[in-house]
Every structure is written in structure tokens, then in C-alpha cells.
Amino acid sequence: MKEVLMAIGLLLFIEGSLYALFPSKMRHIISVLTKMPLNQLRFTGFFLAFVGFLIIWYIKK
């Protein structure tokens, strides 16, 4: 449970830092994401989740 909370905190820290340091770039990325087809967005999400899982699995191994 401690690792999950740490991972969520790290995610929020990184994402918050990106918005604080590069607000116009993040706004542009969001506009690009809203124009992306749902199937492509879904595939990208699954792919990134899988890569994240592999990284976590490798570290915990």
C-alpha cells in the first residue's frame, strides 16, 4: 500500500511540475489529444499502461 501511495504522489508531482513549468506546451498537448481518434487514444493508453507494468515488474523482480 505504501508503494501505491508513493507512486500516486510521484505521478502528481511530475504532472504538476509539467503544468507549472510548461503551461502553454501542456495546453497544446491537450488540444492535440482532444482531436485524436478514440481508438488511437485507447491503444496509446493500453500501451503506456503495459510499459508501466513492465517497468514496475522489472523493478520489483
N, C-alpha and C positions, 0 to 999 in steps of 0.2 A: 504494500500500500504506500509505503514511503517513496518508493521509486516512481510510482504513478503520479503522486503529487509533485515530485521533483520534475518529472517530465512535463507536466502541465505548466508548472512555473517557468521552466526553461522556454517552452513554446510561447507563452505570453510575453516573456522578456524579449525574445528575439523578434516577435511580430511587433510588439510595441516600439522597440528600437527602430525597426524599419520605418514605421509610420512617423516617428519623431524625427528621424534623420533625413528621410526622402519622401515627404508628403506628396509632392507633385508626381513623382515616379509611381508611388503606390496607387494614386488616383488613376493614372494612365493604365496600370496593370489591371485594376478593377474594371475599367471601361472595356479593355480587351477581353476580359473574362466574361462580361455580360453579353458580348457578341459571339462568343464561342458556342458552337452547337452542343447540345446536351450530351450526346453520345461521346463526343471528344472530351468534354469536361469530366464525364463519368469515368472514361477509360484512364484519363490522366490521374484522377483521384485514386482509382484502384491501383494503378502502377506505383504512385508515390507511397500509398499505404503499404504495398508489398515490399518496396525498397526499405521503408522504415522498419517493417517487421524483420527483414533480413539483417539490418544493422543491429537491432536490439538482440536478435537471436545470436548473432556472431559475438557481440559483447558479453552476453550472459553465458556463453558456452565455455 
